């Protein structure tokens, strides 16, 4: 299958996102993109750390992007973290 899938982090428990990431990798997805906006930036980083703890040598970071965008006249900060499966 290949390609990449995106997870936008919100108020769900971290373990549910971990299950989603594991399912994506089992389906053959190569890259999972973790996005966190505003107050969920820290939860996106927590998810990344949990992925690295649980999957250890089977995944690697492909990069981090931090920025902001204007949404409905307000500036909204975000973080994007790419995680790649190792084969």
C-alpha positions in Angstrom: 0.0 0.0 0.0 2.7 2.6 1.0 1.9 6.2 1.3 1.2 8.2 4.5 -1.7 8.7 6.9 -2.4 11.6 9.2 -3.5 11.6 12.8 -4.8 14.9 14.2 -4.4 14.8 18.0 -7.2 16.0 20.1 -8.6 14.9 23.5 -8.8 11.1 22.9 -6.5 9.0 25.2 -3.0 8.5 23.9 -3.4 4.7 23.8 -6.2 5.0 21.2 -3.9 6.9 18.9 -1.2 4.2 19.5 -3.7 1.6 18.3 -4.4 3.7 15.2 -0.7 4.0 14.5 -0.1 0.2 14.9 -3.1 -0.5 12.6 -1.8 1.9 9.9 1.6 0.2 9.9 0.1 -3.2 9.8 -2.0 -2.1 6.8 1.3 -1.2 5.0 1.4 2.5 5.5 5.0 3.7 5.4 4.7 7.1 7.1 2.3 8.3 9.8 2.0 12.1 10.2 1.1 13.4 13.7 -0.5 16.8 13.8 -1.3 18.8 17.0 -2.9 22.3 17.0 -2.8 24.8 19.9 -3.1 23.2 23.3 -2.8 19.7 21.7 0.8 20.3 20.6 2.1 18.8 23.8 -0.2 15.7 23.4 1.2 15.2 19.9 4.7 15.2 21.4 3.5 12.8 24.1 2.1 10.5 21.3 5.4 10.6 19.4 7.3 9.7 22.6 4.8 6.8 23.3 5.3 5.5 19.7 9.1 5.6 20.1 8.8 3.8 23.5 6.5 1.1 22.3 7.9 0.4 18.8 11.5 1.2 19.5 13.7 0.0 16.6 10.8 -0.5 14.1 10.2 3.2 13.6 12.2 6.4 13.0 11.5 10.1 13.0 11.4 11.7 9.5 11.2 15.3 10.8 9.4 17.9 12.8 7.7 21.0 11.4 6.5 23.8 13.7 4.5 26.8 12.5 1.3 28.7 12.6 -1.6 29.4 10.3 -4.5 31.8 10.3 -7.8 30.2 10.8 -11.0 32.3 11.0 -8.9 35.4 11.6 -6.9 33.9 14.5 -3.4 32.6 14.5 -3.2 28.9 15.4 0.1 27.3 16.2 0.8 23.7 15.1 3.3 20.9 15.1 3.7 18.1 12.5 5.8 15.1 13.3 6.5 12.4 10.7 7.2 8.8 11.8 8.4 6.2 9.3 8.3 2.5 9.7 11.6 0.7 9.3 11.7 -2.6 7.3 
